[in-house]
């Protein structure tokens, strides 16, 4: 019965997403890519995959950035197709996914303006899934209050500016604090939306994925503020999302630590994160790699359930990881670093 009602509104698009997922590169294809000698060889190998002739309209010299940009175009087209054909809860869900990219774009735009970068150059670096009409006008803002009142009040991000408005001038530190507060409010609102609108396995899977996002932010904020006298314990707590496996038990402890060994000990008490800082683990992986590895594990599990919207998130993150993998392989080929070419995260 659950599947019957789900398919009325979302059955077609779930099928489309699972079709997208089946087009992800598989292990034999990755092996072929790692054996390429030049970027032209890589292009030829990718032409036999789901990417097809993704560089057919490009006639200039190949580079890693060109390959990455053109691989990403297919992802953006597929996401926009889903958005154009969605309705109801799925449309809101896709909107929430876009909000995260919008926050990154706002931060990038303000930072670029602060350092007097050309507006068109900044816009070219913004994520396509986070574009909105008034984004270019962010360059006129001199403080966060004017930024909100003149530009962001009419955007979907306005709801996330709770506790973000301060009289302080915009500088690199304040921009980073604002970005983390925005992301905290965004994640909490996203989790509340999923808790209210999703049901059954769908809610369980999506909450696991979003709680992991919350824990990632907590760990990164803690790591990046170690030994920084500008951040008090209260400041750190104000940036921590109120969700995740580390909440609420370990948040207070994490806000007070001063050494990475303390961070390792606290995070290691959570079984799923025990290997992140493990000295006995794979020394070739950094913190970001461990996060990607765990995320791919969660995303793979998301596809084991039927009649779920969480497959959209799982497919999107898997596709982004695939693009990072191909970009890494292309970079290793371009720089003749074949000894590191297999250090990608399997999707």
C-alpha positions in Angstrom: 0.0 0.0 0.0 2.8 2.4 0.9 4.4 1.7 -2.5 1.1 2.2 -4.3 0.7 5.8 -2.9 4.3 6.6 -3.3 4.3 5.7 -7.0 1.3 8.0 -7.7 3.5 11.1 -7.3 7.1 9.9 -7.2 7.4 6.5 -8.8 8.5 7.7 -12.2 11.2 10.0 -10.9 12.5 7.3 -8.5 12.8 5.0 -11.5 14.7 7.8 -13.4 17.1 8.2 -10.4 17.8 4.5 -10.3 18.5 4.7 -14.0 21.0 7.5 -13.3 22.5 5.3 -10.6 23.0 2.4 -13.0 25.1 4.7 -15.2 27.7 5.3 -12.5 31.2 4.0 -13.4 32.0 0.5 -12.2 35.3 -1.0 -11.1 36.4 -2.4 -14.5 35.8 1.1 -16.0 37.9 2.7 -13.3 40.7 0.2 -14.0 40.6 1.2 -17.7 40.7 4.9 -16.8 43.8 4.4 -14.5 45.6 2.7 -17.4 45.3 5.8 -19.7 48.5 7.5 -20.7 47.1 10.9 -21.8 44.0 13.0 -21.3 42.9 12.1 -24.8 43.0 8.4 -23.9 40.9 9.3 -20.8 38.4 11.2 -23.0 38.2 8.1 -25.3 37.5 5.7 -22.4 34.8 8.0 -21.0 33.1 8.2 -24.3 32.1 4.5 -24.0 30.4 5.2 -20.6 27.2 7.0 -19.6 29.0 10.3 -20.3 29.1 9.6 -24.0 30.5 12.4 -26.2 30.6 14.9 -23.3 33.4 16.8 -24.9 32.0 16.9 -28.4 31.5 20.6 -28.4 35.0 21.4 -27.1 37.8 21.8 -29.5 40.6 23.4 -27.4 43.4 21.7 -25.6 42.3 19.2 -22.9 43.0 20.0 -19.2 41.7 18.6 -15.9 39.5 21.6 -15.3 37.9 21.3 -18.8 37.1 17.6 -18.1 35.7 18.4 -14.6 33.5 21.2 -15.9 32.1 19.1 -18.8 31.5 16.0 -16.5 29.6 18.2 -14.1 27.3 19.6 -16.8 25.6 16.2 -17.2 25.0 16.1 -13.4 23.4 19.5 -13.4 21.2 18.6 -16.4 20.0 15.5 -14.7 19.2 17.3 -11.4 17.3 20.1 -13.3 15.3 17.4 -15.1 14.3 15.9 -11.8 13.3 19.3 -10.4 11.3 20.2 -13.5 9.2 17.0 -13.3 8.8 16.9 -9.5 5.9 17.9 -7.3 4.9 18.2 -3.7 7.3 16.8 -1.1 9.9 15.9 -3.7 10.0 19.5 -5.0 10.6 20.8 -1.5 13.2 18.1 -0.9 15.1 19.2 -4.0 14.9 22.8 -2.9 16.4 21.9 0.4 19.3 20.2 -1.4 19.9 23.3 -3.4 20.0 25.6 -0.3 23.3 24.0 0.8 24.9 25.0 -2.5 23.3 28.5 -2.3 25.0 29.1 1.1 28.4 28.1 -0.4 27.8 30.5 -3.3 26.8 33.4 -1.0 30.0 32.8 1.1 32.1 32.7 -2.1 30.5 35.8 -3.6 31.0 37.9 -0.4 34.6 36.7 0.1 35.5 37.4 -3.5 34.0 40.9 -3.3 35.9 41.5 0.0 39.1 40.8 -1.9 38.1 42.9 -4.9 37.8 40.0 -7.3 36.0 40.5 -10.6 32.3 39.7 -10.2 32.1 37.6 -13.4 35.2 35.6 -12.3 33.5 34.9 -8.9 30.2 33.9 -10.6 32.0 31.5 -12.9 33.2 29.6 -9.7 29.7 29.5 -8.1 28.0 26.1 -8.0 25.2 25.9 -10.7 22.8 24.1 -8.3 23.1 27.1 -5.9 22.4 29.9 -8.3 19.6 32.4 -7.7 18.6 35.7 -9.4 20.0 38.1 -6.8 23.3 36.4 -6.3 25.3 38.9 -8.5 24.0 41.8 -6.4 25.7 40.5 -3.2 28.8 42.5 -4.3 27.1 45.7 -3.0 27.0 44.6 0.6 29.4 46.1 3.2 28.0 44.4 6.4 25.8 41.4 7.1 22.8 43.5 8.0 22.7 45.4 4.7 23.5 42.1 2.9 20.3 40.6 4.5 18.0 43.6 4.1 18.9 44.5 0.5 19.5 41.1 -1.1 18.8 37.9 0.9 15.5 38.8 2.5 13.7 37.8 -0.6 15.6 34.5 -1.2 14.9 31.1 0.3 18.0 31.6 2.6 16.2 34.3 4.6 14.8 31.8 7.0 18.3 30.6 7.9 19.6 34.0 9.0 18.4 33.5 12.6 21.2 34.5 15.0 23.4 35.5 12.0 22.7 39.2 11.9 25.5 41.2 13.6 26.7 44.8 13.4 30.2 43.6 12.6 31.8 44.5 9.3 32.4 41.8 6.8 35.9 40.2 7.0 37.2 36.7 6.4 36.6 35.5 9.9 33.1 36.9 10.2 32.2 35.5 6.8 33.3 32.0 7.9 31.3 32.3 11.1 28.2 33.5 9.2 28.6 30.6 6.7 28.8 28.0 9.5 25.8 29.6 11.4 23.8 29.5 8.1 24.7 25.9 7.5 23.8 25.0 11.1 20.3 26.6 10.7 19.9 25.0 7.3 20.8 21.5 8.5 18.5 21.8 11.5 15.6 23.0 9.2 16.4 20.2 6.7 16.3 17.5 9.4 13.0 18.9 10.7 11.5 18.9 7.2 12.6 15.2 6.7 11.2 14.2 10.2 7.8 15.7 9.4 7.4 14.9 5.7 9.2 11.5 5.3 8.1 8.2 6.7 9.3 4.7 7.3 12.7 3.6 5.9 12.9 6.9 3.9 13.0 9.0 7.0 15.5 6.6 8.7 17.9 6.7 5.7 17.7 10.4 5.2 18.1 11.2 8.8 21.2 9.0 9.0 22.7 10.9 6.0 21.9 14.3 7.4 23.1 13.4 10.9 26.4 12.4 9.3 26.5 15.9 7.6 26.0 17.5 11.1 28.8 15.4 12.6 31.1 16.3 9.7 30.6 19.9 10.4 31.2 19.5 14.1 34.4 17.6 13.6 35.7 20.1 11.0 34.8 23.2 13.1 36.5 21.7 16.1 39.6 20.8 14.1 39.9 24.2 12.4 39.5 26.2 15.6 42.0 24.2 17.7 44.4 26.7 19.4 42.5 29.7 18.0 42.0 32.3 20.8 39.3 34.1 18.8 36.9 31.2 19.4 35.6 30.5 22.9 33.8 27.4 23.9 30.4 29.2 23.5 31.4 30.4 20.1 32.0 26.8 18.9 28.8 25.5 20.4 26.9 28.2 18.6 28.2 26.8 15.3 27.5 23.1 16.1 24.3 21.7 14.5 22.0 20.2 17.3 21.9 16.8 15.6 24.2 13.9 14.9 25.7 10.9 16.7 28.0 13.4 18.6 25.0 15.4 19.9 24.4 16.1 22.7 26.8 13.9 24.6 30.1 15.1 23.1 29.4 18.7 21.9 30.4 20.3 25.2 33.6 18.3 25.4 34.5 19.0 21.8 34.0 22.8 22.3 36.6 22.8 25.1 39.4 20.6 23.7 42.8 22.1 22.8 44.7 19.2 21.2 44.0 16.9 18.3 44.6 13.9 20.5 41.5 14.9 22.6 39.5 15.1 19.4 40.7 11.7 18.3 39.7 10.2 21.6 36.2 11.7 21.7 35.3 10.9 18.0 36.8 7.4 18.4 34.1 6.5 21.0 31.5 6.5 18.2 31.9 3.2 16.5 31.2 4.3 13.0 33.8 7.1 13.3 36.4 5.0 15.1 38.8 4.7 12.1 38.7 8.4 11.1 41.7 9.3 13.3 43.0 5.8 13.7 46.8 5.6 13.5 46.5 2.0 12.4 44.2 2.8 9.5 45.1 3.5 5.9 47.8 6.2 6.1 47.0 7.2 2.6 43.7 8.7 3.6 43.2 12.1 5.1 40.1 13.2 7.1 38.2 14.3 4.0 38.8 10.9 2.4 37.4 9.2 5.4 34.3 11.3 5.3 33.8 10.6 1.6 34.3 6.9 2.2 31.7 6.8 5.0 29.3 8.9 2.9 29.6 6.5 -0.1 28.8 3.6 2.3 25.6 5.3 3.5 24.6 6.2 0.0 25.1 2.7 -1.2 22.8 1.4 1.6 20.2 4.0 0.6 19.6 2.2 -2.7 18.7 -1.0 -0.9 15.2 0.3 -0.1 12.3 0.8 -2.5 9.9 3.7 -2.6 12.2 6.3 -1.1 13.1 9.9 -2.0 16.5 9.5 -0.2 17.8 7.8 -3.4 18.0 11.3 -5.0 20.4 12.5 -2.3 22.4 9.2 -2.5 22.6 9.4 -6.3 23.7 13.1 -6.3 26.4 12.6 -3.7 27.6 9.4 -5.5 27.8 11.3 -8.8 29.7 14.2 -7.2 32.2 11.6 -5.8 32.5 10.0 -9.2 33.4 13.3 -10.8 36.0 13.9 -8.1 37.4 10.4 -8.8 37.7 11.1 -12.6 39.2 14.5 -11.9 41.8 13.0 -9.6 42.7 10.4 -12.2 42.9 13.1 -14.9 45.2 15.2 -12.6 47.5 12.2 -11.9 47.8 11.6 -15.7 48.4 15.2 -16.4 51.1 15.5 -13.8 52.6 12.0 -14.5 51.9 10.9 -10.9 50.8 7.3 -11.7 51.9 6.0 -8.3 48.9 7.9 -6.7 46.4 7.3 -9.4 44.4 4.7 -7.5 43.8 6.9 -4.4 40.2 7.5 -5.3 37.1 6.7 -3.3 35.1 3.8 -4.9 31.5 4.7 -5.5 
